[in-house]
């Protein structure tokens, strides 16, 4: 197993556990191709900090890659609202593009 994942997992449920730890662990799982665990980590990250726009973006990406386009759009939409409120313009732009592409794909599939 990836030593970085092992190290991060040891910190779970400890004093340093939080949104950033869960986000970091999710990114490590993504690097390993483990989308299921990445999704869990990103969901935990946004549960711990609803204003963590990077975690919303990562959750949307993970849901998209795991074949859950409607859930990905919902995550992106929440992330866009969070990023707008925080003034994170770059995150707003990126998630808007990702959500728009997914919507177009769903529209084409419905036709």
C-alpha positions, 0 to 999 in steps of 0.5 A, spaced: 500 500 500 502 507 498 505 509 504 502 516 504 495 513 504 498 509 510 500 515 514 494 519 513 489 513 515 493 513 521 491 520 523 483 519 522 479 520 528 485 523 531 486 530 533 488 532 526 482 529 523 478 534 519 476 536 512 483 537 509 486 530 512 480 527 508 481 531 502 488 529 502 487 522 503 482 522 497 487 525 493 492 519 494 486 514 493 485 518 486 492 517 485 492 510 486 485 509 482 481 507 488 475 512 486 470 508 491 475 510 497 476 517 494 469 519 494 468 517 501 474 521 503 471 527 499 464 526 502 467 526 509 471 532 507 465 536 505 461 534 511 466 537 515 467 543 512 461 545 507 465 551 505 471 547 502 470 549 494 476 544 492 473 538 496 467 539 492 470 540 486 474 533 487 468 530 489 464 532 483 470 529 479 470 523 482 463 522 481 464 524 474 469 519 473 465 513 477 459 514 472 455 518 476 454 524 472 447 527 476 451 526 482 457 530 479 453 536 477 450 536 484 456 536 487 459 541 482 453 546 483 454 546 490 461 547 489 460 553 485 455 556 490 461 555 495 466 558 491 462 564 489 461 566 496 468 565 498 470 569 492 474 563 489 473 565 482 478 560 478 474 554 482 467 557 480 470 557 472 472 550 473 466 547 476 462 551 471 465 548 465 465 541 468 458 541 470 456 544 463 460 539 459 456 533 464 449 537 462 451 537 455 452 529 455 446 528 459 442 532 454 445 528 448 444 521 452 437 523 453 435 524 445 
